[in-house]
Amino acid sequence: MGGMAWLSVSWACVDISQTVLRLLDALLPHVGISLRNFAALDRQRSHTLASQEAVRRLNLCWLKMNAQGRILDKDAMADGVLNASSAFRRPPVDRLVLSDPVADREMRGAIAALATKPNGRARAFRLSSQPWLDMLLMRSRGDALRDTMEPVIVAYIHGEVAKSSDQSEQLADLFGLTFKEAGLAIALSRGQTIREAAVQLGLTEQSAREYTKRIYGKTGTRGQADLVRLLLTSVAAMA
């Protein structure tokens, strides 16, 4: 893979004994194995760092809970996301608690249902609209040992690193949208109707519909579903 290593040996006497030469001959294959293992580990480390950077840019974190919502484990980004958003409360007990009591009760019910149904349907929750924050709850598939002692529920939490005003520049670069068009495209990608997006952006519904036609034309999409697919799969989602 383009790497090189040197094995240097020094000795006190003038001549190397046959014993030392035989030892070096026996050692060299093991050095080769070690170097190949080192190269494989270094390559894996590079892949891991690239994946971590992609996840960081997507602002995606995970945490694992028991049936009562007590946090059992979490990744390095979870604390930052939980502390930065007003959608979560941090009680003395290390549990996941939503600030909205209605949403919190709904989440508790979903966790309890998943705890009793290993193959239960994953549940998605919208936690905040500005900036965007959502969560997916599902039964753990990779904790076989722990799952035999108590059910493990995984919460994948995803949110925007920046507000939509910052993302508009990325969409303008990619598709040539104006600031208003980019803001409307972001609102539509979040599942808002044209009327809801118009109210949020201070537009009339008729103006929003005209902007929508221009957005579809510039992005080459054929409707809101197609636009959502395009925006979520473009690099703008990572910006």
N, C-alpha and C positions, 0 to 999 in steps of 0.2 A: 504493500500500500504506500510505497514511497518513503517508508521510515528506515532508519538505520541505527544499529546499536553496536557498541564496541565492548569487548570483554578484555580488560587489561590485567595481566598477571606479572608480578615481580617476584624475584627470588634472590636469595643471598649468595648462592654458589654460582660458579661460572657455567657449569653444565646442568641441564635439566635432566633429572633422572627419568628412567623409563616409567617408573611408578607415577610420577607427576604427569607425564604425557598420556598415560593410560587413563588417569583420572580426568584430564581435560577432555579427552575423547569421549569418555562416558558422560561428562557434564554437558557438552555442547547440545545434544538433542533436547535436554531439559531446558536449556537456555532458549532454544528455539520455541519450545512449547510455551514458555513463560512470555516471550515476546509476542507470540500470536494471541495469547490470552489478554495481554496488556493492550494490544491493538484493538481487539474486539471490545474490551471494556471501555476504551477511550472513544470508540465509534458509538457505543451505546450511550455513553455520557453525552456525546454531542447530540444524538437523537433526542434524548430526554430533555436537554436544555432547550432545543428547538420546540418541542411539544409544550414545555412549560411556558415558553414565551408566547406561543399561540394561545394557550389557555388564559394567560395573564391579559393579553390584549382583548380577548373576548369577555374578560371580567367574569369568569365562571369559577365558582368554588363548590365544594361539596362538604357535607358533614353527615355523620351517621348517628342515629338516635335509637333508643329503645321504644317500646310501646307507649311509654309515658311522656315521650318527647325529651328525655334526658340525653344530652349530647355525650356520645361514647368516643367519638373520634372526629377529626376534621383536618382539612388540608391547610397549607400555610397561608392561603389568602382569605380563609373564612372569617377570621377575627376582624380583618380590615373591612370586609363587606358588611358584617353584622354591626360593627361600631359606627360605620359611616352613614348608614341608612336609618331614617326615623321610622321605617316600617317595622323594626324589631325593638323589643324591650329586653333589657338585660337584668333579670331578677337575680337575687343571691344564689339560688339554685341554678346550676348550669343546664338550663333547658332552653329550647327554642320557643320564644313567645312573640306573637305578633302584637303590634300596638293597637290594631283595630280589634275590639273584642269579638265582633261578628266573624271576621276572617279567622281569628284565632280559634274560635269554636269549630269552625268548618275544617280548619287544618287538623285539630285534635281528632275530629271524627274520621278524617281520611287516614291519619296515622293508626288509629285503632282498627280500622277496617283492613288496612294492609298488614297489620300484625297478625290478624286471624286468617288471612288469605295469602299464602305464599305466591300464588299466581294472580293476585288481584291487579286490576287495572291501575296504571300510574295516574296520578292526579296532578294537574297543573293549576297554579295560582298566580294571578297578577297582583303584585304587592305595591307597586308604585307606577305612576305614569310619567312623572317628570322629576328626576330622570327615571327612565324605564327600569323596572326590577320585577323579575318573575321567578317562580320556583317550581320544580318538578319533584314530586314525592314518588318513590317506588321502593319495592321490597329489594333488599340487598341480594345480589347473586354471587358475591365473592367472599362471603364470610361464613363458610360452611361450619367451621368449628364453633364460632361465636353464636351462629344462628341456631345451633342445637340447644344452647343454654337459654337464649331469649331472642325473639324476633328482632331483626335489625332493619331499620328503615333508612334509606339514603335520601337526603334533600340536596338536589342540584340547584344552586341559586345563581342566577344570571342577571347582570345589570349593565347599564351603560357606564363607561368610564367617564364620559363627558356628556353634557346636555346636548339636545338635538341641534342647538345653534352652532355648536362646534362641528357636528357631523355634516352639516349642510355643505361645508367647504369640500369635504371628501366627495360628496355626491356631485357637486359642481365640477370637480376635476374629472370624474369618471364619465358623466353623462351630459355635461354642458348645461345643467339646470341652473336657473336663477335661484336666489336665496329663498324667495317665496315658494317656488316650485319644489325646492329641496325640502323645505319645512313641511309642505303638504305631503310629499312622498313619504317622509318619515312617519307622519301621523297615520297615513293609510297603511303603512307597513305594520303598524301596531294594532291593526284591526278596527280602527275608527272608521265610521261612515264619513262620507263627504260632508254631510251636515255638521257632524261633531267636529271634524277637522276645521271646517270654516269658522265655527264659533271660537275654537281655540286660537286660531291664527288671526282673528279679526277680519275675516273676509265674508262677503255675501256668499250665499250658496251658489248663485249663478257664476260668480267669479271663480269659486273653487272648482266648479265643473269645467270651466274653460281651462284653468290651470291643469286639471287632471288630464284633459285631452292632450295638452302639450307634453306633459310628463310621459304619457304612454307613447307619444310619437318619438320623443328624444331617446327613450330607453328601449324602444322596440318591443314593448309589452302589449298584451291584448286585454288587460283588465287588472283589477286589484289583486287577485290571487297570483297572477303572473308577475306583477310588480313586487309583491311580497317575496316571492321566490327569488327574484333577481337580486333584491337588496340584501336579503339574508345570506345569499351565497356569494356576494361580492366582497372584496377586501374592505369595503366601507364598514362592514360589520366589525372588523378588527381594529379600525382606526381609532 
